[in-house]
Amino acid sequence: MKIGIIGSGNIGGTLGRHWAKAGHEVMFSSRNPEQLQLMAAEAGAKTGTVEETAAFADVILLAIPFGKVPDVAKQMGRLERKIIIDATNPYPQRDGDVAQQVIDDESQTATGFVASQFPGTQTVKAFNSIYFKVLAEQAFLEGADRIAVQICGDDTQAKQTVKHLIEEIGFATQDLGNLSSGRLFEPDAPLYNKNLKISEAETLLKQLV
Ligand SMILES: NC(=O)c1ccc[n+]([C@@H]2O[C@H](COP(=O)([O-])OP(=O)(O)OC[C@H]3O[C@@H](n4cnc5c(N)ncnc54)[C@H](OP(=O)(O)O)[C@@H]3O)[C@@H](O)[C@H]2O)c1
C-alpha cells in the first residue's frame, strides 16, 4: 500500500517507520522535506511536500495540529476515493477557535469536522488516543499483549483497511462504530489516552455503554 504521512512528527514519524518496516511504500511529508531525509533513509521511505505526498498515497495519515487541518486540506487538493486516517485532536490552547467551536458544537465530532474538509474521501478516526511513546515502544506485539487502538468511521471497507494497518504493526483494533462514536475517544473522554491492553479496553467500554 502507498501510505502518505502528513505531519511527520511524534505520531506521523512513528507510524511511518512502523508501516515501512511492515513492507509498505511510505512517503513522509514536511514543509521542509529535506529535514526528513535521514529519518526516511533509515526507514526505507521517501520524502515529499504535502502536495506530493497527497498525490502519491492511497492512504493518508493526518498527524498535524488540528487547527491547521482546513489550510492543509486545501493544499492537498482533490483526493477522491483515498482513505484519510485522522489522528488529530482539538486542543483550543494550541489550535484556537476552530478547536473550541468543534468542542462546543454538540452536533459535530472532531473527526466529523476533519472529514468535512476532505470531500470524496473516506475518513477513519484512529491513533488519536494512543500516546506516541506507547506507539513507538509497544509495537509488533502479539495476542493479548497488544495495546488497543480505537477506531471509528462510516465506511466499512475503509475501516477494514485501517484495521489491517493497525494489526500488522502489532496493535489491536477496538472498533467503536461510525464517526459519531468518536466522542468516546476525543480528549477528556473515557477511552482517551488510556493505552490499555485490548481486553482491558473492552472491559472499560462495556462499563460505558
Ligand atoms: N503526541 C501524541 O502522543 C499524540 C497522540 C495522539 C494524537 N496526537 C495528535 O496528532 C497530531 C500530531 O501530534 P504530534 O505529537 O505528532 O505533533 P508534532 O510532533 O508536533 O508533529 C506535527 C507535525 O505537523 C507538521 N505541521 C505543523 N504545522 C503544519 C502545517 N501548517 N502544514 C503542514 N504540516 C504541519 C509539522 O511538520 P513540519 O514542521 O515538518 O512541516 C510536524 O512535524 C496532533 O493533532 C496531536 O494532537 C498526538
The ligand as an SDF file (V2000), in Angstrom:
LIG
                    3D

 48 52  0  0  0  0  0  0  0  0999 V2000
    1.8670   13.3150   20.7440 N   0  0  0  0  0  0  0  0  0  0  0  0
    0.9870   12.3440   20.9700 C   0  0  0  0  0  0  0  0  0  0  0  0
    1.2250   11.4320   21.7910 O   0  0  0  0  0  0  0  0  0  0  0  0
   -0.3080   12.3120   20.1920 C   0  0  0  0  0  0  0  0  0  0  0  0
   -1.1010   11.1880   20.3040 C   0  0  0  0  0  0  0  0  0  0  0  0
   -2.2420   11.0800   19.5410 C   0  0  0  0  0  0  0  0  0  0  0  0
   -2.6210   12.1040   18.6960 C   0  0  0  0  0  0  0  0  0  0  0  0
   -1.8530   13.2340   18.6290 N   0  0  0  0  0  0  0  0  0  0  0  0
   -2.3170   14.2920   17.7110 C   0  0  0  0  0  0  0  0  0  0  0  0
   -1.6490   14.0850   16.4760 O   0  0  0  0  0  0  0  0  0  0  0  0
   -1.3220   15.3390   15.8710 C   0  0  0  0  0  0  0  0  0  0  0  0
    0.1970   15.4280   15.7300 C   0  0  0  0  0  0  0  0  0  0  0  0
    0.7800   15.3500   17.0220 O   0  0  0  0  0  0  0  0  0  0  0  0
    2.3540   15.1390   17.1850 P   0  0  0  0  0  0  0  0  0  0  0  0
    2.5940   14.9830   18.6440 O   0  0  0  0  0  0  0  0  0  0  0  0
    2.8270   14.0890   16.2400 O   0  0  0  0  0  0  0  0  0  0  0  0
    2.8760   16.5770   16.7370 O   0  0  0  0  0  0  0  0  0  0  0  0
    4.3280   17.0220   16.2540 P   0  0  0  0  0  0  0  0  0  0  0  0
    5.3630   16.0720   16.7430 O   0  0  0  0  0  0  0  0  0  0  0  0
    4.4560   18.4640   16.5870 O   0  0  0  0  0  0  0  0  0  0  0  0
    4.2240   16.8520   14.6720 O   0  0  0  0  0  0  0  0  0  0  0  0
    3.2840   17.5810   13.9370 C   0  0  0  0  0  0  0  0  0  0  0  0
    3.8020   17.7530   12.5470 C   0  0  0  0  0  0  0  0  0  0  0  0
    2.8530   18.5630   11.8600 O   0  0  0  0  0  0  0  0  0  0  0  0
    3.5350   19.2970   10.8680 C   0  0  0  0  0  0  0  0  0  0  0  0
    2.8700   20.5890   10.6820 N   0  0  0  0  0  0  0  0  0  0  0  0
    2.6660   21.5610   11.5890 C   0  0  0  0  0  0  0  0  0  0  0  0
    2.0250   22.5940   11.0200 N   0  0  0  0  0  0  0  0  0  0  0  0
    1.8490   22.2650    9.7170 C   0  0  0  0  0  0  0  0  0  0  0  0
    1.2500   22.9340    8.6220 C   0  0  0  0  0  0  0  0  0  0  0  0
    0.7280   24.1430    8.7380 N   0  0  0  0  0  0  0  0  0  0  0  0
    1.2480   22.3010    7.4350 N   0  0  0  0  0  0  0  0  0  0  0  0
    1.7800   21.0770    7.3080 C   0  0  0  0  0  0  0  0  0  0  0  0
    2.3670   20.3800    8.3250 N   0  0  0  0  0  0  0  0  0  0  0  0
    2.3760   20.9980    9.5060 C   0  0  0  0  0  0  0  0  0  0  0  0
    4.9680   19.5000   11.3610 C   0  0  0  0  0  0  0  0  0  0  0  0
    5.7950   19.1710   10.2760 O   0  0  0  0  0  0  0  0  0  0  0  0
    6.8790   20.1510    9.6080 P   0  0  0  0  0  0  0  0  0  0  0  0
    7.2640   21.1570   10.6570 O   0  0  0  0  0  0  0  0  0  0  0  0
    7.9750   19.2060    9.2480 O   0  0  0  0  0  0  0  0  0  0  0  0
    6.2070   20.7270    8.4110 O   0  0  0  0  0  0  0  0  0  0  0  0
    5.1310   18.4630   12.4730 C   0  0  0  0  0  0  0  0  0  0  0  0
    6.1250   17.5020   12.2130 O   0  0  0  0  0  0  0  0  0  0  0  0
   -1.9160   16.4100   16.7910 C   0  0  0  0  0  0  0  0  0  0  0  0
   -3.1940   16.7760   16.3260 O   0  0  0  0  0  0  0  0  0  0  0  0
   -1.9960   15.6940   18.1480 C   0  0  0  0  0  0  0  0  0  0  0  0
   -2.9980   16.2680   18.9830 O   0  0  0  0  0  0  0  0  0  0  0  0
   -0.6920   13.3550   19.3380 C   0  0  0  0  0  0  0  0  0  0  0  0
  1  2  1  0
  2  3  2  0
  2  4  1  0
  4  5  1  0
  4 48  2  0
  5  6  2  0
  6  7  1  0
  7  8  2  0
  8  9  1  0
  8 48  1  0
  9 10  1  0
  9 46  1  0
 10 11  1  0
 11 12  1  0
 11 44  1  0
 12 13  1  0
 13 14  1  0
 14 15  2  0
 14 16  1  0
 14 17  1  0
 17 18  1  0
 18 19  2  0
 18 20  1  0
 18 21  1  0
 21 22  1  0
 22 23  1  0
 23 24  1  0
 23 42  1  0
 24 25  1  0
 25 26  1  0
 25 36  1  0
 26 27  1  0
 26 35  1  0
 27 28  2  0
 28 29  1  0
 29 30  1  0
 29 35  2  0
 30 31  1  0
 30 32  2  0
 32 33  1  0
 33 34  2  0
 34 35  1  0
 36 37  1  0
 36 42  1  0
 37 38  1  0
 38 39  2  0
 38 40  1  0
 38 41  1  0
 42 43  1  0
 44 45  1  0
 44 46  1  0
 46 47  1  0
M  CHG  2   8   1  16  -1
M  END
$$$$
